[in-house]
């Protein structure tokens, strides 16, 4: 069903006079209890889902060091075939991001997310059965198609339950599991490297990382809460409070319908294109570091097995930096400052790898800067716009729009480390540094021209969302 009527609520704080002027740090006891209850159920499930989504998406980089090119790609001396296999994920991912997220509003979240999870888990597992270039590409296309129905839908889903003052830290917990996946993936790959099985190690890797996704998808049918107004996980009183919280930061087009006017409003919002351009450079760095970090570390002179293990600390550091930055970003209700600092940190990492060719310890420190800077930049961008778009329909359109533009950078990142440029990859690191510097300039320009980032003092006054929806 669709609805073309304008939203019925134009103010972010429409509950009562008390809620209109109560600052974010004076949350009632019942509301704190509700948030803790939501955290206990929603966050563990969503974080585990993203962990295995990212494991399945990026396991190709670890498989590369376990003999995949030699077994399936005829050695791939130039690295071009591997790059295209890696990039095959992103074409359907970008194509289906927006329609999948909009259509997800018509279904119960647990059904939609469970279906997407089972789909990508099966595709990841089936990569173990590939025997040529075409088989790998087909599996990666299926993986990208199903994951398109999860990542932006997960952001939209979390915005159903958490307010603008809470979403940043929760998004950090969720998105940091992509960094945890990098660390966890390195440990899994290192362990499988020691296994002497009857099948190739890279095939075993895809099986070990794919099957848990299928099992998690089945679990979503039974344990993931539906929308606040309909989930059986909450009592009637908690449903009412949770639904009331939703009206603070969004106009009311809640439910299983789509407001066509708000879809068009999203495509006309220039701020979304600016955010997409910012994420383009960040996703370019993120995709390439995810797929090629083991390859970069091998250039330090370590064994391939040790390179798998050495990918763990940079990802662990990125998760901690992202979580800490998002916590303070929530407290200050300021996103742009932290994104700018993170992009500078990432840029420093690229400069280190570009200018210091001989000191491997310093170069390894540069990988910490890269992972921490890129993950933090993207994580905060997601939180920045998750509650600044007004209606649900506009969020369902705008969030995947930003991601779709950014993921075009991921396609570029998939081709950014050809073997012919190793071991220094000078031009690649120079390009990365330009991307991070550009992100910094875009953030500074956006923050000065239009204050999408609001200070905590704004919470003392009602916020009109009319211009962001209708």
Phi, psi and omega in degrees: 000143178241159179222127180256357182289149175294161182296152182272345181239128181247003182238141183292331181242094185244009185287306184194172178297322181297316182288336179295326187247356182285124179292162190294340183270006176247065182274132180299157182300318181298324181289320176298320179296319178297316181298318178298321179294318177297318180300319184295327183262312189284311187299313179301318181293311183294324179292320177295319178300315181290327177303309183282332173299315181286326174300313181293328182287323190253001182296344180300323180296321177288322180296332180300324181274001181248019172099007181300312181300321181291325183279326190241329188251019177055039177089325178048064185299329181271341183084358183292321181296317178298319180299321180288324175298317179295319183287337183301334178298321194279335181296305177291331179300312179292318184297322187259359182303305185291307180298324181294318182291320178295315181294334181298337178295340183273357184234159173296133184305319183294325179291313182297310183293322178297316179299314180296320182294314178299320180298310182288329177297319178294317180296319179296316179296321182290344174299334178292343182265000184288141179235002177205178181301316181297322179295318178295318181296317180299316179294321179292324177296316176298320178299314180294324180296313182286324179290338175298333179272009181241303192304302179291331176295324178296320177297314178299318181298315179295328179290344175292332190249338187240142180278175181299330181281348183248339192291327185300310181293320179294321176295326178294315176304313183294307185289332180296341178287347169291323175289319176300323178299322177298317178292313181296321179298323177295320178295316179298315181297321178296319179294317180292331178298335181271354183274137177247082184262174180282349176244162181299148182301322182291328176292318178297324179300313180296323180292314183296324182270344182270320184298318178302329178295319178298316180294321177297320179299319176296319179297329180299326179303328188255334190242339182281125180295146173279197181301155184305323185280352185230351184290139177279354179290335181254150173286171179301317179295319180292325175299317180296316179294317180296320178294322178297322179296328181296330184283352182291320187244008181211146172286158193271092164236038183293151175113184186276060174208165186236130177266107185298326180298324182285333173296312179296324178298323179295317180293340179267355184275108184296336181296328179293325178289323175297314178297322178297320179295321177297318182286341180303308180294321181293318179290329175300313178294318184294315182296318182288322179291328179293318184276333191240002180303315176302322179294319178298316184291329176301328179292350176282353178097015180263168177288164180294322178296317179292326178298321177300318182288324183286353174283347186291306185302318179300321179290321178297318178297320179299319180298318181291318180295317179298315181296314179297316180297319181290326178298310180289329176297320176296317183295320181272347187052045178226123182255317187302319182300314183290325176294319181296314180297318181297319179294326176294318178299315177299320179297321178299319178300318179293321178299318179299312181292333182281322191254348182241093186275342192252331184270100186290331179293318178293320178296323177294322174299326178299326178292329175297316180296319182296308182296316181296318182292314184289316181296320181292318179301311182292317181301320182284327175301317180300313179294327182302315186261353182297332181234023179241023183243359176088253189280165177298317182295320178292323175295319181294339176264316187288319181299311177291336174299313179299315181295320181297316178296317180296322183291342171299326174293330178293325176298316177298318180298334180288344181247016194265356179234064175293148182300330184294343180267349182289163002269352186273330181052047188300310184291329180293313180294326176296317178297314178303317181298320177297322179299313181294321178296321179295319177301316180301315180294321179296318179297315180299318180293315181296319182293328181277329184274325183213119186276077172289329177280125184250144177280166182294340181289340179297338184289352177277356182224150178294147182247120178283130178254009185299318183289342182268353182236292184270000000 
